Amino acid sequence: MLIYTLLNFSLTNPIGGMDHEDFYRLTAKYKFTLALENAVCDDYITEKFWRPFLVGSVPIVFGSPKIKVSLCDSFTCMIILSYI
């Protein structure tokens, strides 16, 4: 309920989508963001991975294994499969 009050929206007046300024303002408050893909495929990387970088958050990623090889080092994201 607190989040509805802070962002001044309700079920009849929701945030205008994942690219809305209020959404970015909310996610920027957190140091880490879960970036869990719907499917684990080699070349399937969506905005769930990229969005945290826009707000200065570290993504905790479950998705394409190619993220580890081509995009991340230990300072840019955390890959869940590395810890299982």
Sequence and secondary structure as in RCSB ss.txt:
>XXXX:A:sequence
MLIYTLLNFSLTNPIGGMDHEDFYRLTAKYKFTLALENAVCDDYITEKFWRPFLVGSVPIVFGSPKIKVSLCDSF
TCMIILSYI
>XXXX:A:secstr
 HHHHHHT BTTB    TTSHHHHHHHTT SEEEEE SS  TT   HHHHHHHHHT EEEEES THHHHHT  TT
T EEGGG  
